[in-house]
């Protein structure tokens, strides 16, 4: 199962994604690809487009990104809210394979 933890709710300060869906052990993992794509797009937008230097850790099946201040979180609000909406919708469609949670900052 893929687990997505968002840090905070209003605003979101970042996320931690871990795990694999294991939906299709013999073929393409479309859910893993979708989640990875939105994670990398978000991380690249935070660093390359918005120009922030967040805490960022990435390795196979695990990515964590967290901005450092409330001002930075506000700069990423629309991006993080879009990511949250996208992943929450996927979690509704694939509840056995993807879970979205929230934690305090």
Buried (B, 14 or more C-beta within 10 A) or exposed (E): BBEBBBBBEEBBBBBBBBBBBEBEEEEEBEBBEBBBEBBEBBBEBBBEEBEBEBEBEEEEEEBBBBBEEEEBBEBBEEBBEBBBEBBBEBBEEBEEBBBBEEEEB
